[in-house]
């Protein structure tokens, strides 16, 4: 995988709000092959491991934060 690029604090705050509200969101992200994927779910946790930040969905799916494209109507590149 490529080197981790931290996301903006403002976008992180948006993710935390979704998690706290337990809101089901649609997440678009880039997979390990560079393809755009989407998934619906609730963000269960945000955490760091080996200096890389992740979100964990209730279904167990883990996504690197720097691979996020859009979460609901929040677009990472806007932050």
C-alpha atoms as an extended CHARMM CRD file, in Angstrom:
* protein
*
        79  EXT
         1         1  UNK       CA              0.0000000000        0.0000000000        0.0000000000  PROA      1               0.0000000000
         2         2  UNK       CA              0.9790000000        3.5890000000       -0.5310000000  PROA      2               0.0000000000
         3         3  UNK       CA              2.2060000000        5.7680000000        2.3090000000  PROA      3               0.0000000000
         4         4  UNK       CA             -0.6150000000        7.0390000000        4.5130000000  PROA      4               0.0000000000
         5         5  UNK       CA             -1.7500000000       10.6390000000        3.9410000000  PROA      5               0.0000000000
         6         6  UNK       CA             -3.6020000000       12.0090000000        7.0030000000  PROA      6               0.0000000000
         7         7  UNK       CA             -7.0420000000       13.4620000000        6.3040000000  PROA      7               0.0000000000
         8         8  UNK       CA             -8.1150000000       16.9270000000        7.4300000000  PROA      8               0.0000000000
         9         9  UNK       CA             -9.2550000000       17.3930000000       11.0140000000  PROA      9               0.0000000000
        10        10  UNK       CA            -12.5500000000       18.8280000000        9.7580000000  PROA      10              0.0000000000
        11        11  UNK       CA            -13.3440000000       15.7040000000        7.7410000000  PROA      11              0.0000000000
        12        12  UNK       CA            -12.3410000000       13.5320000000       10.7150000000  PROA      12              0.0000000000
        13        13  UNK       CA            -14.7860000000       15.5300000000       12.8510000000  PROA      13              0.0000000000
        14        14  UNK       CA            -17.5500000000       14.7810000000       10.3300000000  PROA      14              0.0000000000
        15        15  UNK       CA            -16.7690000000       11.0530000000       10.5860000000  PROA      15              0.0000000000
        16        16  UNK       CA            -16.8710000000       11.2530000000       14.3910000000  PROA      16              0.0000000000
        17        17  UNK       CA            -20.2780000000       12.9480000000       14.2170000000  PROA      17              0.0000000000
        18        18  UNK       CA            -21.6460000000       10.1450000000       12.0130000000  PROA      18              0.0000000000
        19        19  UNK       CA            -20.2770000000        7.6260000000       14.5110000000  PROA      19              0.0000000000
        20        20  UNK       CA            -21.7470000000        9.3570000000       17.5560000000  PROA      20              0.0000000000
        21        21  UNK       CA            -25.1400000000        9.7400000000       15.8870000000  PROA      21              0.0000000000
        22        22  UNK       CA            -25.0210000000        6.0900000000       14.7650000000  PROA      22              0.0000000000
        23        23  UNK       CA            -26.2470000000        7.3060000000       11.3900000000  PROA      23              0.0000000000
        24        24  UNK       CA            -26.2490000000        4.8410000000        8.5090000000  PROA      24              0.0000000000
        25        25  UNK       CA            -24.1170000000        6.3640000000        5.7660000000  PROA      25              0.0000000000
        26        26  UNK       CA            -23.0780000000        5.5260000000        2.2270000000  PROA      26              0.0000000000
        27        27  UNK       CA            -19.3070000000        5.3830000000        1.9390000000  PROA      27              0.0000000000
        28        28  UNK       CA            -17.3710000000        5.5790000000       -1.3210000000  PROA      28              0.0000000000
        29        29  UNK       CA            -13.7320000000        4.5710000000       -1.1060000000  PROA      29              0.0000000000
        30        30  UNK       CA            -10.8440000000        3.3310000000       -3.2190000000  PROA      30              0.0000000000
        31        31  UNK       CA             -9.9160000000       -0.3300000000       -2.7880000000  PROA      31              0.0000000000
        32        32  UNK       CA             -6.4030000000       -1.8270000000       -2.9560000000  PROA      32              0.0000000000
        33        33  UNK       CA             -6.7240000000       -2.1240000000       -6.7620000000  PROA      33              0.0000000000
        34        34  UNK       CA             -7.6570000000        1.5370000000       -7.2110000000  PROA      34              0.0000000000
        35        35  UNK       CA            -11.3090000000        0.7720000000       -7.9400000000  PROA      35              0.0000000000
        36        36  UNK       CA            -14.1020000000        2.8790000000       -6.4660000000  PROA      36              0.0000000000
        37        37  UNK       CA            -16.3420000000        0.8670000000       -4.1520000000  PROA      37              0.0000000000
        38        38  UNK       CA            -19.3290000000        1.7520000000       -2.0150000000  PROA      38              0.0000000000
        39        39  UNK       CA            -20.8770000000        0.3460000000        1.1250000000  PROA      39              0.0000000000
        40        40  UNK       CA            -23.7540000000        1.3060000000        3.4520000000  PROA      40              0.0000000000
        41        41  UNK       CA            -23.2750000000        1.0640000000        7.1690000000  PROA      41              0.0000000000
        42        42  UNK       CA            -22.7710000000        2.6880000000       10.5450000000  PROA      42              0.0000000000
        43        43  UNK       CA            -19.3350000000        3.8040000000       11.6680000000  PROA      43              0.0000000000
        44        44  UNK       CA            -18.5680000000        1.8670000000       14.8360000000  PROA      44              0.0000000000
        45        45  UNK       CA            -15.0920000000        3.2230000000       15.5570000000  PROA      45              0.0000000000
        46        46  UNK       CA            -12.2760000000        5.4580000000       14.3230000000  PROA      46              0.0000000000
        47        47  UNK       CA             -8.7860000000        4.4300000000       15.3800000000  PROA      47              0.0000000000
        48        48  UNK       CA             -5.0760000000        4.3530000000       14.5050000000  PROA      48              0.0000000000
        49        49  UNK       CA             -2.8780000000        1.3260000000       14.0100000000  PROA      49              0.0000000000
        50        50  UNK       CA              0.7700000000        1.5070000000       12.9300000000  PROA      50              0.0000000000
        51        51  UNK       CA              0.3900000000        5.2800000000       12.2980000000  PROA      51              0.0000000000
        52        52  UNK       CA             -2.5230000000        4.7220000000        9.8830000000  PROA      52              0.0000000000
        53        53  UNK       CA             -6.0700000000        5.8720000000       10.6620000000  PROA      53              0.0000000000
        54        54  UNK       CA             -9.0440000000        3.6090000000        9.9610000000  PROA      54              0.0000000000
        55        55  UNK       CA            -12.7760000000        3.5140000000       10.3380000000  PROA      55              0.0000000000
        56        56  UNK       CA            -14.5610000000        0.3640000000       11.3670000000  PROA      56              0.0000000000
        57        57  UNK       CA            -18.1260000000       -0.3090000000       10.2920000000  PROA      57              0.0000000000
        58        58  UNK       CA            -20.5700000000       -2.2880000000       12.4210000000  PROA      58              0.0000000000
        59        59  UNK       CA            -20.2960000000       -5.1740000000        9.9180000000  PROA      59              0.0000000000
        60        60  UNK       CA            -16.5380000000       -5.4360000000       10.5900000000  PROA      60              0.0000000000
        61        61  UNK       CA            -15.3910000000       -3.7230000000        7.3710000000  PROA      61              0.0000000000
        62        62  UNK       CA            -12.2490000000       -1.6570000000        7.9300000000  PROA      62              0.0000000000
        63        63  UNK       CA            -11.3320000000        1.2480000000        5.6100000000  PROA      63              0.0000000000
        64        64  UNK       CA             -8.2280000000        3.4330000000        5.6550000000  PROA      64              0.0000000000
        65        65  UNK       CA             -9.2930000000        7.0410000000        6.0630000000  PROA      65              0.0000000000
        66        66  UNK       CA             -7.0590000000        8.3040000000        3.2590000000  PROA      66              0.0000000000
        67        67  UNK       CA             -8.8470000000        5.9660000000        0.8230000000  PROA      67              0.0000000000
        68        68  UNK       CA            -12.2250000000        7.5710000000        1.4930000000  PROA      68              0.0000000000
        69        69  UNK       CA            -13.7610000000        9.5100000000       -1.3670000000  PROA      69              0.0000000000
        70        70  UNK       CA            -17.1490000000       10.4610000000        0.0480000000  PROA      70              0.0000000000
        71        71  UNK       CA            -19.1960000000        9.7170000000        3.1530000000  PROA      71              0.0000000000
        72        72  UNK       CA            -22.8460000000       10.6000000000        2.6290000000  PROA      72              0.0000000000
        73        73  UNK       CA            -22.7300000000       14.1080000000        1.1410000000  PROA      73              0.0000000000
        74        74  UNK       CA            -19.2980000000       14.9060000000        2.5990000000  PROA      74              0.0000000000
        75        75  UNK       CA            -16.5090000000       14.7580000000       -0.0050000000  PROA      75              0.0000000000
        76        76  UNK       CA            -12.9650000000       14.3220000000        1.2990000000  PROA      76              0.0000000000
        77        77  UNK       CA            -11.4190000000       16.5730000000       -1.3710000000  PROA      77              0.0000000000
        78        78  UNK       CA            -13.6280000000       19.4720000000       -0.1850000000  PROA      78              0.0000000000
        79        79  UNK       CA            -11.7570000000       19.5630000000        3.1340000000  PROA      79              0.0000000000
